[in-house]
Amino acid sequence: MNLSKIAFPQLSTQCAISITLKSEGTILVVSVMLNIRAVFIVAFTENATLLLLIQSYRHLHTPMYFFISQLFLMNMMYVSITVPKTLVDHIIGIHNISALSCGLQMFLYVTLMGAEFFLLAAMSYDKYMAICHPLRYPILMNHRVCILFAIVCWFLGSFDGFTITPITMNFPFCKSREIQHFFCEVLALLKLSCSHTSLYAFVMYLCCVLMLLIPLIVILSSYSLILLTVYRMNSATGHRKAFVTCSSHITVVILFYGASAYNYMFPISYHTAEKDMMVSVFYNILIPVINSLVCSVRNKDVTSAWNEMICSKVVFANFQN
């Protein structure tokens, strides 16, 4: 059973094409095993609630939570641009998507991925400033600086999307009409082109490597300086506090970079349709759930605000009764 079908009536002057996204094996198995619909609801609700929580409590209006709220926003968008359409198409049995919708889906996906790379780098820099320069931290990481960091992250991500999406969508597609994927993913779509895409694929590969490596260098540099500072501390409490502060971010970085490195840095010979879909399901659906859990469960400020909100709702409900 096909999950999605892309109809491109006027994609190219050389040849029109109708594309079917086939994901018979892996994605249906995963949907049964993980119940994608339930996971999507949990991911969206969890991230939306935590985002609202950060915005509602003033003691969470700090640079660290500002960047975490941006991460929650990206998580919500990740699960929203691919999963709902996949589920709806599977339920109603109509598997069509226009070329415009496919391009928009691809643009948003590439933009979010690029923006998250740089956001993780900004978060690591924020932790470096908080641990290594605590006295100057409130001045150096004021609200305007945080907003500027966020704008730069979104701009660089959208630049990547505006660069890759138009080029990919303007290739003539004349080969097989079936993509072994469940959404408009760049590499899966390129396999359908009847023109030579090897040069473009190589350039895109270099761009993706740079998008991965530049933020990774910032992250590694920040944590190297943090480790050096923590090593010089003579306080066990300081060591523990630094570990708690950084552990959640390191977990998020490992998960996101691991999935992205497989997709865009491993040679094509390592890729299979089933592996690609499994990895896509992992970072499109599961990582948003894991991110919100990692950033909230192990965080005392968030859990205390969460408990306070629940208690206030209980008190309000009892007062009404």
N, C-alpha and C positions, 0 to 999 in steps of 0.2 A: 504494500500500500504506500503510495507516494504521499509525502507530507505537504509538499508545496510545489506550485508550478508557476514559473515566471513567463509571462507573455510579453514579448518585446516586438510590437508590431512595426516599429520604425527605428530600430536600434542602429541600423547601418544602411547606407545607400547600396552597399554591395549585396547584402542578403538580410532579409528579415528572419527572425528566429523565435521559436517558442521553446523555452527551457523548462525542464522538469527537475526539481531538486529531489533526488531519491535518497532516502535514508531508511531503507527498509529494515536493515539489520540492527545496527547499533542504537540508533535513536529510539526505536520502539522498545528495545530491550531496556534501555536506560529509563525510558518513561515509565515502564512497568516497575522496574526495580526502585526507582527513586520517587515515583509519582511527581512528575515535573510540575504538574498543576499546583500541587500542595506546596512544593518547594518554592515556586514562583510567588505564591501568596505570602509565604513566610518571609522570603527575601525582601519583597517590596514593603510589606507591613513593618517588618523589623527595622529596616533602614529608614523608612519614613518616620516611624515613632522616635527613633534615636535622634534623627535630624530635628524633629520638633522639640524633643527634650533639650537638646543643646541650645536651641533658640529661645527656649522658655525660661531657663534658669541663668541668672546673671553670673553666678560663680563659675559657669562653664564658658563664659565669654572671654576666653583666653586664646592666644595664637595656636596652641596645640589642638584645642577643640574646634577652632575655626577650620583648620586643615582637615580634621577628622570629619567635620560636617560636609566638606567638599567631597571627601571620599564616599560618604554615605549617599550624597547626591549622584555621584557617578555610578555607584552600585545600583541605585534605583533606575537610572537610565539604561544601564547594561541589560538588566532583565526585561526592560520594557520595549526595547527596539527589536528584539528577536522572538522572545518566548510567546507573548500573547498571540501574534499572528500564526505561529507554528501550531499552537493549541487550537485556535479557532479554525484554521484550515483543516486540521485533522478531525475536528468535531463535525463541521458542516460538509466536508468533502469537496469544497471548492478551492482549488489550489492555484489561484491566479494572483499575480502581482505585476503591476505596470513597471516599465523601465524607470519611470520617475521615482516610484516607491522603492525600487531596488537600489537605485543610486542614492536615495536619501538614507536608506538603511545602511548602506556601505559607508557613506560619509559620516554618519553618526557613530558607527562602530569604530572606524579608524580614528576619528577625532577623540573619542573617549579613551581609546587605548593610548594614544600619544599623550593626551592630557594627564592620564594617570601616571605614566612614567615620570613626568616632570613634577607632578604633585608629590609622589613618593620621595623624590629628591628634595623638594622644598620641606617636607616633613622631617627628613633626616637633618637638614640644615637647622631647622627650628630646634630640634633636640640637642644638636651641637651647641647652639647659642645658649640654651637653657642650662646645660650642664657645665660647659666650659667658661661661660661668661654670665653667671647668674646676676651680678650686680648691674650690668649694662643691658641685660635681656629685655626688661620692659621698654627701654628706649629704642634699642636696635630692632626689636620685633613688635613695633606698635601696630595699631589696627590698619593704618594706611599701608604699611609695608606688607602686611598679610594680604590685603586686598590686591596690591600690586603683584605679589607672587601668584595669587590665584588667577588674575587676568593673564599673566604671562603663560601660565600652564595651559589655560583654555585656548589662548591664541596660538601657541605652538602646536597644540593638538589639532585645532581647526585648520592650521596651515598644512599639516600633514594630510588631513581629509580633503581639503580643496586641491591638493596636488595629485593625490593618488586616484581619487574617485573619477574625475572627468577623463583622465587618460584611460583608465580601465574600461569605463563605459563606452568609450568611442572606438574600441577595437571592433573589427568585424567578426561576428560570431557565426561560423558556418559548419562547425563540427557537430559532434553528438549533442543532442538536446537534453542530456541528463547530467546534472551536477550531483556528485555524491556528498551532499551537504544539506543542512536544513535552513540556511539563510544565505544572503548574497555576500559571500566571503570572497575577498579579492583573488586569492590564489586558486580557489575552486572555479571561479568564473574565467580566469585566464586560460584554463585548460580547454575551454570551448572555442578559443579564437582560432581563426583560419589563417591569421598572419603570424609572422615570426615575433614572438614575445620574449625570446631569451634575453635580449639586451635590456628590455624594460624590466624583466624579472630580476636581472642582475643588479640594475640600478636601484630598484625597489628594495632588494636584499641589502644593499649597502646603506640605504636610507634607514631601514629598520634597525640595522646593526648600530648606526649612529644614535638613533632614537633610544636604543637600549643602553649603549655604552656611556653616553654623556651623562645621563642621570645616575647610572651605576657608579661612575667615577666619583660623582658628588656624594653619593650614599656611602661608598667605601671610605672616602676621605673623611667624611663627617664622623663615621663610627671609629675610624682609626684614631682620630683626635680625642674622641670620647673615651675610648679604651685607655689611651695614654693618661688622660685626666683622672679617670677612675682608678687606675693603677697607682697614681701618686697619692690618692686619698688614704688616710689612715683610719677611716671610719667604716665599720662594717655596715652601719645604717646607710651611709652614703653609697656604698657598693650595691646594697639591696635596692635602694630607691632608684639608682641609675638603671639597674637591671629591669625593674618593673616598668620604668618609663620607656625603655627601648625595646623590650621583648615583643610587645604586640606589633610594633612597626616592622621589626625584623621578620616576624612571621608573615605579615602581609606581603612584604617585599619578596620573600622566598617563594610564596605561592604564585604571585603574579608574574615574576620574572621567570620562574620555572616553566609555566605554561606558555608564555610569550617566546621564550628562547626555543622551545620545541617547534613552535609554529613558524618562526621567521629566521632562525639561525641554523637549524639543522638542515643538512643536505636533503634534496628531494627524495633520494633513495631511501631515507629513513621514514618517509611519509607513506601512509596508506589511508584510504578513505575512512576506514573505521577508527583508526587512531586519531585522525584529524577531528572527526566528529566527537569522539570521547573527550579530547582536550577542549574543544569548543564548549561542550556541555559543562565541563569542569569550570572554566573561567567565565562563562556567561551566566551560569545558574548557581553553582555551588560556592564559588569564591565570594560573591556578594553576601551569602549567608554566613560563611566563615569569617569574613572581614568584620561584619557587625558584631558577631559573637566575641571575636578576639579583642576588638576595641572597646567592648562594653563590660563583659563578664570579669575581666581582669583589671578593671579600672574602678577604684573606690569612689571617685567623684561621680561617675556616671551611675554606678549602682546605688549610691546614696540618693541622687536626684530621682532615679527610677523609683526607689522605695518611697521617697517623699511624695511623688506624684500619685502612686498607688494608694498611699495612706490618705492623701487629701481627697481622692475620689471616693474611698470607702467612707470617710467622715461625711462627705457631701451627700452620698447616697443614704446613709443612716439618718442624716438631718432631714432629708426629704421625706423619709418614711415616718 
